[in-house]
Amino acid sequence: MPHDDRFEFQRLMHARARVPGVMLFALLISACVTDAQFLAQNTSAATQTTESRAKFELDCPQVQTTILSQKVVQSIQQGYGWRGGGMHAGPWTEYTIGVRGCGRQAVYMALCRDPANCNAFAQGAEVQPVLPATSQ
């Protein structure tokens, strides 16, 4: 059976027609939870994800984390991944987390869609030594 370009065009047009519906659905769902609730829901997962990464990168079994900032971000990203495409609509929670352990410190950013979907990455290019506090 020969490939019909009209069928492919119609399939793509129907897929594009669904995009506004997906965005509207994401917006309606996100309206059900306040920003404070959304941040609180993901805080523990963000901290745990960051601790795991920092323990590896700092080569330190015991680390201390401090949330430096947190916010809810709205984002829409279209791309072509290994499944051939997709859309990721916000909101996401974003945390800046300081980590100290074994005489070193680093700053990480954690992004969470929900407690099961978090990722942390280092914000700085290098790990810094912890400097002793000076009194004046």
SULTA-V82687 format. One record per residue. RES is the residue in one letter. PHI is phi in radians with two decimals (999 if undefined). NEAR is the number of other ideal C-beta (glycine too) atoms within 12 Angstrom. Layout:
res->(RES & RES)
phi->(PHI & PHI)
near->(NEAR & NEAR)
This chain:
res->(M & P & H & D & D & R & F & E & F & Q & R & L & M & H & A & R & A & R & V & P & G & V & M & L & F & A & L & L & I & S & A & C & V & T & D & A & Q & F & L & A & Q & N & T & S & A & A & T & Q & T & T & E & S & R & A & K & F & E & L & D & C & P & Q & V & Q & T & T & I & L & S & Q & K & V & V & Q & S & I & Q & Q & G & Y & G & W & R & G & G & G & M & H & A & G & P & W & T & E & Y & T & I & G & V & R & G & C & G & R & Q & A & V & Y & M & A & L & C & R & D & P & A & N & C & N & A & F & A & Q & G & A & E & V & Q & P & V & L & P & A & T & S & Q)
phi->(999 & -1.22 & -1.26 & -1.78 & -1.11 & -1.14 & -1.10 & -1.09 & -1.07 & -1.12 & -1.10 & -1.14 & -1.13 & -1.14 & -1.11 & -1.16 & -1.18 & -1.38 & -0.98 & -1.05 & -1.13 & -1.12 & -1.13 & -1.12 & -1.06 & -1.08 & -1.13 & -1.15 & -1.12 & -1.18 & -1.28 & -1.38 & -2.17 & -1.27 & -1.04 & -1.08 & -1.17 & -1.12 & -1.11 & -1.10 & -1.09 & -1.78 & -1.02 & -1.08 & -1.14 & -1.11 & -1.14 & -1.12 & -1.10 & -1.16 & -1.03 & -1.05 & -1.17 & -1.15 & -0.99 & -1.23 & -1.20 & -1.52 & 0.90 & -2.47 & -1.29 & -2.18 & -2.24 & -2.07 & -1.92 & -2.40 & -1.34 & -1.54 & -2.76 & -2.68 & -2.81 & -1.75 & -2.08 & -1.76 & -2.61 & -2.32 & -2.31 & -1.88 & -2.81 & -2.13 & -1.57 & -1.17 & -1.63 & 1.69 & 2.46 & 3.00 & -2.36 & -2.11 & -1.77 & -1.18 & -1.58 & -2.24 & -1.75 & -2.19 & -2.14 & -1.81 & -2.21 & -1.53 & -2.27 & -2.26 & 3.12 & 0.95 & 1.34 & -2.25 & -2.55 & -2.67 & -2.03 & -2.14 & -1.99 & -2.00 & -2.08 & -2.29 & -1.53 & -2.79 & -1.04 & -1.60 & -2.35 & -2.18 & -2.49 & -2.16 & -2.52 & -1.21 & -1.55 & -1.74 & -1.41 & -2.59 & -1.46 & -1.81 & -1.26 & -1.39 & -1.54 & -1.14 & -1.23 & -1.89 & -1.88 & -2.26)
near->(4 & 7 & 9 & 10 & 10 & 11 & 13 & 13 & 13 & 13 & 15 & 16 & 13 & 13 & 19 & 17 & 12 & 15 & 20 & 15 & 16 & 20 & 22 & 14 & 16 & 23 & 17 & 13 & 17 & 25 & 15 & 13 & 18 & 13 & 21 & 14 & 16 & 30 & 28 & 21 & 25 & 37 & 25 & 22 & 27 & 42 & 33 & 24 & 32 & 42 & 32 & 24 & 29 & 37 & 25 & 20 & 26 & 31 & 15 & 23 & 12 & 16 & 31 & 22 & 32 & 22 & 27 & 22 & 20 & 27 & 24 & 26 & 25 & 20 & 20 & 19 & 18 & 16 & 13 & 10 & 11 & 7 & 8 & 9 & 15 & 16 & 23 & 21 & 25 & 24 & 30 & 31 & 41 & 33 & 39 & 27 & 39 & 30 & 41 & 27 & 26 & 20 & 17 & 26 & 29 & 39 & 31 & 39 & 31 & 42 & 32 & 35 & 29 & 19 & 20 & 14 & 17 & 31 & 24 & 32 & 23 & 26 & 27 & 18 & 9 & 13 & 27 & 18 & 14 & 19 & 10 & 7 & 6 & 5 & 4 & 3)
